[in-house]
Structure formats: structure tokens, C-alpha cells
Amino acid sequence: MVDGTFGEGDCDIAVGKAGNEEEGDVDVAVAWIPYAAGFLSGYVAAPETPQHAVSTVAGTWEDSDSHSSDFESGWSVTWVFGHEMYGDHAVVSGRGGLGRYEDGMLFAIATDSGRSNNKLNTVGVRPMDDPPGWRVKVHEDNDPSSGHSALPEESMFAFVVVPFVGTIRLHAAWVNGMTGVPYRSTGNMKVMRTGVGTFLLQVGRKGEKDGVLLLQTAGGNASSISCAFLSYEWNELRRAFEVQARHVSTGGPGEERFLLVDVDFYALWMDHKSPPVSVAAKLDQPPSWAGCFLHKLDQMFDLDDCVDSPLGWRDKLEKPCTDYAELEYCTRSGGYGSGWLPQMGDFSNWSGQGHDASTACCACGGGSSMKRAKYMGKDFSVTTCVDACEGFTYAAVQSGQCRCGDFLPDEATRLKDSECGTACPFEGAEPSLQCGADGRNAVYRTNFVMLEYLLRGGGL
């Protein structure tokens, strides 16, 4: 629906008001993950009504090709009916050691609007050990007080599994809802619990228009699969995303109607410019030119992506790092700025959460930084360097030396392509590929970032 009209083959995104049998107008964030992206994924069809109250039925796809190509390799979807603890639900699992829930995250969404047309059928996920994988339950929108399973004919859902290992540019966390401390995380995502069912989530310096947060409940109590729903909005004061988990069970009036609840959840950052890519989607393509850059090799790809730490830090007067920067209290080198008055004393006089601004704030020389680059060694050709940089976005060759990284240098350092025209000076080098020179880096995209261009309809 790119032109304002809805037609055959388009996706209908329905948003409902909690507790009302009507649709609602609210900002939404959408991420499209095609099957070709390499992640285990599929669109599961609604099961047939079971002949017996307690039974299991093999799952089927909505269409024969509505799943990733590698799904059949040790994976399965099974419907379980009449389970004494979890009721009717599906199981997405692997065999032979595949599908261990601690190795990845499963995100799912209901694809039927629900019996009462509330548009609020919600999907809960619960990790499981035997078989390894996840329980997936579609909760009925018509019965919010108990979280009953949706009718079988309304239980279709779509899902994607994102592994912690084997995913490039992944910023994600599996969060303990009681503490806010991740069971497992990767990349540059930080999480802090601020109250019952409320969390602050930060991804480097990313803001509300830089990407999309994918959220999925991933737990429940000892005998249930959570029917809570998650939402988020940008908190400009904290420079972080505020995430809320609310129970579909109705409570009192007003704000108490849908109570905040602590629940484990998955969070994944889908960046608009650099989305995560699966290693499984590596393409067999020749090295693709990214440019010639003037840099010492040991400085190539260094990125000082600083994050205030602790996340959401405030001093004892509740001033955040943004105040220190805007009021010029400090300098990037850690010194005192023009706005800091002598009578205010030292930064340490105003410490909060065990830190003062010089250790907590990026604007004051503190915080934590992420630099992801790696020197691979000498005697590399372009092809062997690109292969050695598996898991990175770019490979730089400088007279046979190889270095890997995820971000291109500043455009001010870009040179004419012809300045990286020196052939690789050793046997086996590809004569048609530029190999850089002293201080000049021939940079190539790896096969992983090339996939991103293909998925966007771009050329190589």
C-alpha cells in the first residue's frame, strides 16, 4: 500500500483499542522481514478443529511457500490441544540440538483479527527445554480476563527466529522482566527497569526515527503463557525508548484498567539503514567495491559510538547527561565547561548512582564506547580478505594487509578510486581488483551487506 490505496497482495495492519470493540488510531512501527533474509520464519495456518480434547496435530503453512527455505531441516511446528497447564498452543521446535531457546529469540504476530473484531488477538511466547524451542499461544481478544486460547480457526500466526550468534549487526536482548537485567544480550543495547512493567531501552545514539523496535513477551508464570502486550514510545528527556508491558486482563477504571505487569521479553533493534542480516543468507558474489579511503590501517573502521553509562544516569539533583552538555557544564575531554561555576565544586560533589558526569556522560568524557574492528594480518588478496571478514560489513585491503569493520570512515577521507589502483603485490592476487597502497585503503563490501542491497531491490 505505497500509493494510499489497498489492493490484492498488500498487507493490512489492524490496530485496536484495548478494551474496546473498535479500531484505534496510533503511531505504529513496522518491519518487513522476507523469507530470503535467511532467518528461520513462516506463516502458520490455522489448525483443523481437533477430534479429541487432548491431542497433537502437525502444523501446516498458510501457503506451500510461506516459510523460509531451510525450515524443514530439523525444525517442526506442532499444535498441542488441551494441555493441562498451557491450554491450546503451538510448539516451534528443533531436533538434534537445534532450537535451544537460549540461543535465539522468537517473534510472532497474530494474523487473524479475533472473534469480536477487537483486533487484539495477542501472541505469547514461552521458551521450553524439551523439545528445545518455544510454545506459541494466540490469546482470544473476546475474553481478556482469562487469556484463553483463540478458537482453532483464528489461531494462525507468523513468526521469525533470530539467533544471537550468526546474525550480523544485531542489537538485541532477552530481558528478565523482574529485574530488567538481560539473560542474554548482544550488540549495543542497554536496558533498565524503572518500575513495574516499565523499562528504558537504549541502542547507542539511535533515536525514534532511526529504526524500529521489535518486542515479544517471552514468559509467563509457572502455569501459563503470558497474555501481556508490549508497546513503546520515545522518551526525549532520557534519550531512550520507554517500553511498557500491560496485562490484557481488565482491572479498575482509567489507567488501572490494563495493569502494568513484569514479564520477560525479547527486544530487537531493526535499523532503517543497517538492519540485522543472517549469516545463513551469505551470497556467493564477487567482492563489491565500496571506495578508496585515506587512513592508517590501524585506524580504519574505528567508530566511537559512545553510550551514557549507566543508562539514564542522573546526578543527585536529577540532572541528566543532556543537561550537562546543553548547559556546557563539561567538555568532551572530561574537563569543566564554561557553564560550570567555581562554587559548584567538583563533579564528584554531584554524583548519582555511583558515578559523576565525568564517568557517566559521553559529553563529559565518560560513558562507554563500542569499537568493532579487527586486523586480520598480511598477505591477503581481496577475495581472501573479504572471506576472512565474515560477520563484518566491510573489508579493507592495504598492500596485502587486511582489516575488517562495520562502518565506513568519514566521507572527508574518501579519495578518487584511481588512488587505490595498486595491484596486490604477491602471488595469487587478483589482477583486476584494486589492492590499495601505503595509507590508502581499498574497501569492499562483504557478501553479508550485499544481501541487504539485493533485498532492497538495489544492484551490486
C-alpha positions as CSV (number, residue, x, y, z in Angstrom):
1,M,0.0,0.0,0.0
2,V,2.6,2.5,-1.1
3,D,0.2,4.8,-3.0
4,G,-2.6,5.2,-0.4
5,T,-4.8,2.5,-1.9
6,F,-5.2,-1.1,-0.8
7,G,-5.1,-3.9,-3.3
8,E,-4.5,-7.6,-3.7
9,G,-1.3,-8.8,-2.2
10,D,-1.0,-5.8,0.2
11,C,-0.7,-6.3,4.0
12,D,-3.5,-5.0,6.2
13,I,-2.2,-3.7,9.6
14,A,-5.1,-3.5,12.0
15,V,-4.7,-1.7,15.3
16,G,-7.3,-2.0,18.1
17,K,-8.1,-0.1,21.3
18,A,-7.6,-2.2,24.4
19,G,-10.9,-3.0,25.9
20,N,-13.0,-1.6,23.0
21,E,-14.6,-3.4,20.1
22,E,-13.2,-0.9,17.6
23,E,-10.0,0.0,15.8
24,G,-7.8,2.8,17.0
25,D,-5.5,5.5,15.5
26,V,-2.0,5.2,17.0
27,D,1.5,5.5,15.6
28,V,2.9,2.2,14.5
29,A,6.4,0.9,13.6
30,V,6.6,-1.8,11.0
31,A,9.5,-4.1,10.0
32,W,9.3,-6.4,6.9
33,I,11.5,-9.5,7.1
34,P,11.4,-11.5,3.8
35,Y,12.0,-15.3,3.9
36,A,15.1,-14.7,1.7
37,A,16.7,-12.8,4.6
38,G,18.0,-16.2,5.9
39,F,16.1,-16.2,9.3
40,L,14.0,-19.2,10.2
41,S,10.5,-18.0,9.6
42,G,7.0,-18.9,8.4
43,Y,3.3,-18.2,8.3
44,V,1.5,-20.9,10.1
45,A,-2.1,-21.8,9.0
46,A,-4.9,-22.3,11.4
47,P,-5.3,-25.9,12.5
48,E,-8.3,-28.1,11.9
49,T,-10.6,-28.4,14.9
50,P,-9.2,-31.4,16.9
51,Q,-11.3,-34.6,17.1
52,H,-10.2,-35.1,20.7
53,A,-9.9,-32.6,23.5
54,V,-6.3,-33.7,24.3
55,S,-4.3,-34.3,21.2
56,T,-1.4,-33.1,19.0
57,V,-1.6,-32.2,15.3
58,A,1.2,-31.4,12.9
59,G,1.3,-27.8,11.8
60,T,0.9,-26.6,8.2
61,W,1.8,-23.5,6.3
62,E,-0.8,-20.9,5.1
63,D,0.7,-21.5,1.6
64,S,3.2,-24.0,0.3
65,D,6.0,-21.4,0.0
66,S,5.1,-19.2,3.0
67,H,8.2,-20.2,5.0
68,S,12.0,-19.9,4.8
69,S,13.6,-22.4,2.6
70,D,15.6,-24.1,5.3
71,F,12.7,-24.7,7.8
72,E,12.4,-28.4,7.1
73,S,16.0,-29.1,8.1
74,G,15.3,-30.4,11.6
75,W,12.5,-28.0,12.6
76,S,8.8,-28.5,13.1
77,V,5.6,-26.8,14.1
78,T,3.1,-28.9,16.2
79,W,-0.3,-27.9,17.6
80,V,-1.0,-29.1,21.1
81,F,-4.6,-29.2,22.3
82,G,-6.0,-29.5,25.8
83,H,-2.6,-29.1,27.6
84,E,-3.3,-29.1,31.4
85,M,-1.1,-26.1,32.1
86,Y,-0.9,-24.0,28.8
87,G,-4.2,-24.9,27.0
88,D,-4.2,-24.9,23.2
89,H,-1.0,-23.7,21.7
90,A,1.7,-24.4,19.0
91,V,5.2,-25.6,19.6
92,V,8.0,-24.4,17.3
93,S,11.0,-26.7,17.9
94,G,14.2,-28.1,16.5
95,R,15.6,-31.6,16.7
96,G,19.1,-32.9,17.3
97,G,20.2,-29.9,19.5
98,L,18.6,-27.3,17.2
99,G,16.3,-24.6,18.5
100,R,17.7,-24.1,22.0
101,Y,15.8,-21.1,23.3
102,E,18.8,-19.6,25.0
103,D,20.5,-19.4,21.5
104,G,17.9,-17.0,20.0
105,M,14.6,-15.2,20.1
106,L,11.2,-16.0,18.5
107,F,8.9,-13.1,17.5
108,A,5.3,-13.8,16.5
109,I,2.2,-11.9,15.5
110,A,-1.4,-13.0,15.2
111,T,-2.7,-12.8,11.6
112,D,-6.5,-13.1,12.4
113,S,-8.4,-10.2,13.8
114,G,-10.3,-12.2,16.5
115,R,-13.8,-13.3,17.3
116,S,-15.1,-9.9,18.5
117,N,-13.2,-7.8,15.9
118,N,-11.3,-6.1,18.7
119,K,-8.2,-6.5,16.5
120,L,-6.5,-7.5,19.7
121,N,-5.6,-11.2,19.4
122,T,-2.2,-11.2,21.1
123,V,0.5,-13.8,20.9
124,G,2.5,-15.0,23.9
125,V,5.8,-17.0,23.6
126,R,7.3,-19.2,26.3
127,P,10.8,-20.8,25.9
128,M,10.9,-24.6,26.5
129,D,13.6,-27.2,27.1
130,D,12.0,-30.5,25.8
131,P,11.8,-30.4,22.9
132,P,14.1,-27.3,22.6
133,G,12.2,-24.3,21.2
134,W,9.1,-22.2,22.1
135,R,5.5,-22.5,23.0
136,V,3.4,-20.1,21.0
137,K,-0.1,-19.2,22.1
138,V,-2.7,-17.0,20.4
139,H,-4.9,-15.4,23.1
140,E,-8.5,-14.6,22.4
141,D,-9.5,-11.0,22.2
142,N,-13.0,-11.7,23.3
143,D,-12.0,-13.0,26.8
144,P,-9.4,-10.6,28.2
145,S,-10.0,-11.6,31.8
146,S,-8.6,-15.1,31.5
147,G,-6.3,-15.1,28.5
148,H,-8.0,-18.1,26.9
149,S,-6.7,-19.5,23.6
150,A,-8.2,-18.2,20.4
151,L,-10.5,-20.6,18.5
152,P,-8.5,-23.0,16.3
153,E,-9.8,-21.4,13.1
154,E,-8.5,-18.0,14.4
155,S,-5.1,-19.2,15.6
156,M,-2.9,-18.6,12.5
157,F,0.3,-16.6,13.2
158,A,3.5,-15.6,11.6
159,F,6.9,-15.8,13.3
160,V,10.6,-15.3,12.8
161,V,13.5,-16.8,14.8
162,V,16.6,-14.5,15.2
163,P,19.7,-16.3,16.7
164,F,22.1,-14.4,18.9
165,V,25.1,-16.0,17.1
166,G,25.2,-15.9,13.3
167,T,23.3,-12.6,12.9
168,I,25.3,-9.6,11.7
169,R,24.6,-6.1,13.1
170,L,22.4,-7.5,15.8
171,H,21.4,-5.3,18.7
172,A,19.1,-7.3,20.9
173,A,18.3,-8.6,24.4
174,W,16.3,-11.3,26.2
175,V,15.2,-9.4,29.3
176,N,14.3,-10.6,32.8
177,G,11.1,-8.7,33.4
178,M,11.5,-8.7,37.2
179,T,14.9,-7.1,37.2
180,G,15.4,-5.6,33.8
181,V,18.8,-7.4,33.6
182,P,19.1,-9.3,30.3
183,Y,19.5,-13.1,30.4
184,R,21.4,-12.6,27.2
185,S,22.2,-9.6,25.0
186,T,24.3,-8.7,22.1
187,G,25.4,-5.5,20.3
188,N,24.9,-2.1,21.8
189,M,21.5,-2.5,23.5
190,K,21.2,-1.4,27.2
191,V,18.1,-2.0,29.3
192,M,17.0,-0.6,32.7
193,R,13.8,-1.4,34.6
194,T,12.2,1.7,36.0
195,G,9.1,0.3,37.7
196,V,6.6,-2.5,37.4
197,G,6.2,-3.3,33.7
198,T,8.2,-0.3,32.6
199,F,11.7,-0.2,31.1
200,L,14.1,2.2,29.4
201,L,15.9,0.8,26.4
202,Q,18.8,2.5,24.6
203,V,20.6,1.5,21.4
204,G,23.7,3.6,21.1
205,R,22.8,7.1,20.0
206,K,19.8,5.9,18.0
207,G,16.6,7.8,18.1
208,E,12.9,7.3,17.4
209,K,13.3,7.9,13.6
210,D,16.4,5.7,13.2
211,G,14.7,2.3,13.3
212,V,12.0,0.0,14.7
213,L,11.9,-1.9,18.0
214,L,10.6,-5.5,17.7
215,L,9.1,-6.6,21.1
216,Q,7.8,-10.0,22.1
217,T,6.7,-11.3,25.5
218,A,8.7,-14.4,26.4
219,G,7.5,-15.9,29.6
220,G,4.6,-16.2,32.0
221,N,4.0,-17.6,35.5
222,A,4.6,-21.3,36.4
223,S,1.5,-22.5,34.7
224,S,0.7,-20.0,31.9
225,I,2.0,-18.3,28.7
226,S,1.8,-14.6,29.2
227,C,-1.0,-12.7,27.5
228,A,0.5,-9.3,28.2
229,F,1.1,-6.9,25.3
230,L,4.1,-4.6,24.8
231,S,4.3,-1.1,23.4
232,Y,6.9,1.6,23.3
233,E,7.4,5.3,22.7
234,W,10.4,7.7,22.6
235,N,11.4,9.4,25.8
236,E,13.2,12.6,24.7
237,L,14.3,13.5,28.3
238,R,16.0,10.2,28.8
239,R,17.1,9.9,25.1
240,A,15.8,6.3,25.3
241,F,12.8,4.2,24.3
242,E,10.3,3.6,27.1
243,V,8.8,0.1,26.9
244,Q,5.6,-0.9,28.8
245,A,4.1,-4.3,29.4
246,R,0.4,-4.4,30.2
247,H,-1.9,-7.3,31.0
248,V,-4.9,-7.8,28.9
249,S,-6.9,-8.7,32.0
250,T,-9.1,-5.8,32.8
251,G,-8.6,-4.2,36.2
252,G,-10.2,-1.0,37.6
253,P,-11.2,2.2,35.8
254,G,-8.9,4.6,33.9
255,E,-5.2,3.9,34.0
256,E,-5.7,0.9,36.3
257,R,-7.8,-0.9,33.7
258,F,-4.9,-2.6,32.0
259,L,-2.4,-3.2,34.7
260,L,1.3,-2.9,34.2
261,V,3.0,-6.3,34.7
262,D,6.5,-7.6,34.9
263,V,7.1,-10.2,32.1
264,D,10.2,-11.5,30.4
265,F,10.5,-10.2,26.8
266,Y,12.7,-10.1,23.7
267,A,13.8,-6.8,22.2
268,L,15.5,-6.4,18.8
269,W,16.6,-3.2,17.0
270,M,15.7,-3.1,13.3
271,D,17.8,-0.2,12.0
272,H,16.5,1.6,8.9
273,K,20.0,1.9,7.3
274,S,21.8,-1.1,8.7
275,P,19.3,-3.9,9.6
276,P,20.5,-7.2,11.0
277,V,21.4,-9.8,8.4
278,S,21.6,-13.6,8.9
279,V,24.9,-15.4,8.2
280,A,22.7,-18.1,6.6
281,A,21.9,-15.6,3.8
282,K,25.5,-15.2,2.7
283,L,25.6,-14.7,-1.1
284,D,28.2,-16.2,-3.4
285,Q,29.1,-13.0,-5.1
286,P,32.5,-11.4,-6.1
287,P,33.8,-8.6,-3.9
288,S,31.9,-5.4,-4.3
289,W,33.7,-2.0,-4.4
290,A,32.9,0.5,-1.6
291,G,35.6,3.1,-2.1
292,C,39.1,4.3,-1.6
293,F,39.9,5.9,1.8
294,L,42.9,7.7,3.2
295,H,43.6,6.2,6.6
296,K,46.3,4.5,8.6
297,L,45.3,0.8,8.5
298,D,45.1,0.5,12.3
299,Q,42.6,3.4,12.4
300,M,40.3,2.0,9.7
301,F,36.7,1.4,10.8
302,D,37.2,2.7,14.3
303,L,33.9,4.1,15.5
304,D,33.4,5.9,18.8
305,D,29.7,5.2,19.3
306,C,29.5,6.3,22.9
307,V,26.7,5.4,25.2
308,D,25.9,7.1,28.5
309,S,26.6,4.5,31.3
310,P,24.7,3.8,33.5
311,L,21.8,4.1,31.1
312,G,19.6,7.1,32.0
313,W,22.1,8.4,34.6
314,R,21.2,11.5,36.7
315,D,23.1,13.4,39.3
316,K,21.8,13.9,42.8
317,L,19.8,16.8,41.6
318,E,18.2,14.6,38.9
319,K,20.1,16.4,36.1
320,P,20.7,14.0,33.1
321,C,23.8,14.0,30.8
322,T,21.9,16.1,28.3
323,D,21.7,18.9,30.8
324,Y,25.5,18.8,31.3
325,A,26.0,19.0,27.5
326,E,23.4,21.7,26.8
327,L,24.4,23.9,29.8
328,E,28.1,23.4,28.9
329,Y,29.0,22.1,32.3
330,C,31.7,19.9,30.8
331,T,33.9,19.2,27.8
332,R,34.3,16.0,25.7
333,S,37.8,15.6,27.2
334,G,36.4,15.4,30.7
335,G,37.1,18.9,31.9
336,Y,34.9,21.6,33.3
337,G,33.0,23.7,30.7
338,S,32.2,27.4,30.6
339,G,28.8,26.8,32.3
340,W,30.3,25.2,35.4
341,L,30.6,27.7,38.2
342,P,33.5,27.6,40.7
343,Q,31.1,27.5,43.7
344,M,29.7,24.2,42.3
345,G,32.9,22.4,43.3
346,D,33.9,19.1,41.7
347,F,31.8,16.8,39.6
348,S,32.0,14.3,42.4
349,N,30.0,16.6,44.6
350,W,27.0,15.9,42.4
351,S,27.4,12.1,41.9
352,G,24.4,9.9,41.4
353,Q,24.1,6.1,41.0
354,G,27.8,5.7,42.0
355,H,29.0,7.9,39.1
356,D,29.7,11.6,38.4
357,A,29.3,13.2,35.0
358,S,33.0,12.6,34.0
359,T,32.5,8.8,34.2
360,A,28.8,8.5,33.2
361,C,28.3,11.0,30.4
362,C,29.7,10.8,26.8
363,A,29.5,14.6,26.6
364,C,31.9,14.8,29.6
365,G,34.4,12.2,28.6
366,G,32.7,9.3,30.2
367,G,30.2,6.6,29.1
368,S,31.1,3.5,27.3
369,S,32.2,3.2,23.6
370,M,31.8,0.4,21.1
371,K,34.6,-0.1,18.6
372,R,34.2,-3.1,16.3
373,A,37.2,-3.6,14.0
374,K,39.7,-6.3,13.6
375,Y,43.1,-6.6,12.0
376,M,43.5,-9.9,10.1
377,G,47.1,-9.9,9.0
378,K,49.3,-9.7,5.9
379,D,49.5,-11.4,2.5
380,F,45.8,-11.2,1.8
381,S,44.2,-10.9,-1.6
382,V,40.9,-9.0,-2.0
383,T,38.9,-12.2,-2.0
384,T,40.6,-13.9,0.9
385,C,40.3,-10.6,2.9
386,V,36.6,-10.4,2.2
387,D,36.2,-14.1,3.2
388,A,38.2,-13.5,6.4
389,C,35.9,-10.6,7.3
390,E,32.9,-12.9,7.7
391,G,30.5,-11.4,10.2
392,F,31.6,-7.8,9.4
393,T,30.2,-5.4,6.9
394,Y,33.4,-4.1,5.2
395,A,36.9,-5.4,4.4
396,A,39.8,-3.0,3.8
397,V,42.9,-4.1,1.9
398,Q,46.1,-2.0,2.0
399,S,49.0,-3.6,0.1
400,G,48.1,-7.1,1.1
401,Q,47.1,-6.2,4.7
402,C,43.5,-6.9,5.8
403,R,41.3,-5.2,8.3
404,C,37.5,-5.7,9.0
405,G,34.9,-3.3,10.3
406,D,31.2,-2.4,10.2
407,F,31.2,1.3,9.4
408,L,32.8,3.3,6.6
409,P,35.2,6.2,7.6
410,D,34.1,9.8,7.3
411,E,33.4,10.9,3.7
412,A,36.1,13.6,4.1
413,T,38.7,10.8,3.9
414,R,37.4,9.4,0.6
415,L,39.8,9.5,-2.3
416,K,39.4,9.0,-6.0
417,D,39.1,5.3,-6.9
418,S,42.2,5.5,-9.0
419,E,44.4,6.2,-6.0
420,C,43.7,2.7,-4.7
421,G,44.7,1.1,-8.1
422,T,47.8,-0.7,-6.9
423,A,47.6,-4.5,-7.6
424,C,48.1,-6.9,-4.7
425,P,51.9,-7.4,-4.6
426,F,52.0,-11.2,-4.1
427,E,51.3,-14.4,-5.9
428,G,47.7,-15.3,-6.3
429,A,46.3,-11.8,-6.1
430,E,43.5,-10.9,-8.5
431,P,45.0,-8.6,-11.1
432,S,41.6,-7.0,-11.9
433,L,40.9,-5.9,-8.2
434,Q,42.4,-2.8,-6.6
435,C,44.5,-3.6,-3.6
436,G,45.2,-0.2,-2.0
437,A,48.6,1.4,-1.3
438,D,50.5,3.0,1.6
439,G,47.9,4.9,3.6
440,R,45.3,4.2,1.0
441,N,42.6,1.5,1.8
442,A,40.7,-0.3,-0.9
443,V,37.4,-1.1,0.8
444,Y,35.0,-3.8,-0.3
445,R,31.5,-4.7,0.9
446,T,31.3,-8.2,2.3
447,N,28.8,-10.7,1.0
448,F,26.6,-10.0,4.0
449,V,26.0,-6.3,3.4
450,M,25.5,-7.1,-0.3
451,L,22.4,-9.2,0.6
452,E,20.9,-6.0,2.2
453,Y,21.2,-4.2,-1.2
454,L,19.6,-7.1,-3.0
455,L,16.7,-7.2,-0.6
456,R,16.1,-3.5,-1.1
457,G,15.9,-4.1,-4.9
458,G,19.3,-2.4,-5.5
459,G,22.1,-3.6,-7.7
460,L,25.5,-4.9,-6.9
